[in-house]
Amino acid sequence: MTAIPSFMFRHTATIEPLIGEGAYGPVYGPETTEPCLADDKRQLVRDANGLEIVSDTTVYFKPGVVCPPGSRVTVNGRSTTAITSLVRDGGGLPTPDHVEVALK
């Protein structure tokens, strides 16, 4: 496994992973803080239901970070919701394995 080099993770993100829905709305798991690389760029992404949504930030984490769609993420002083979460794994090829999360 080849991961994105640690020196690239210049930011810190706080993740509250979505674990389900309760009577009063979303239910979040324990908060974790993870090093990351935040890229503020606007792009069109599709959510889990296939709807097109504009993402303002893409965050790159080390492999193994858990941040399912719907999680609350705070990065660069801004708290928002994860639209998509993709595990980028080259299956042993020399690619930069990571977790890529698009934020609203």
ZIRAJO-V924114 format. One line per field, one symbol per residue. psi: psi as a letter, one per 40 degrees, with the letter a starting at -180 (. if undefined). Layout:
psi=???
This chain:
psi=hhihidedgeihihhghheahadeaihiaihihiiihhhgihihihadeeihihhehhhhiiiehhgiheihhhifehhaihdihhhhhefeigighihhhhi.
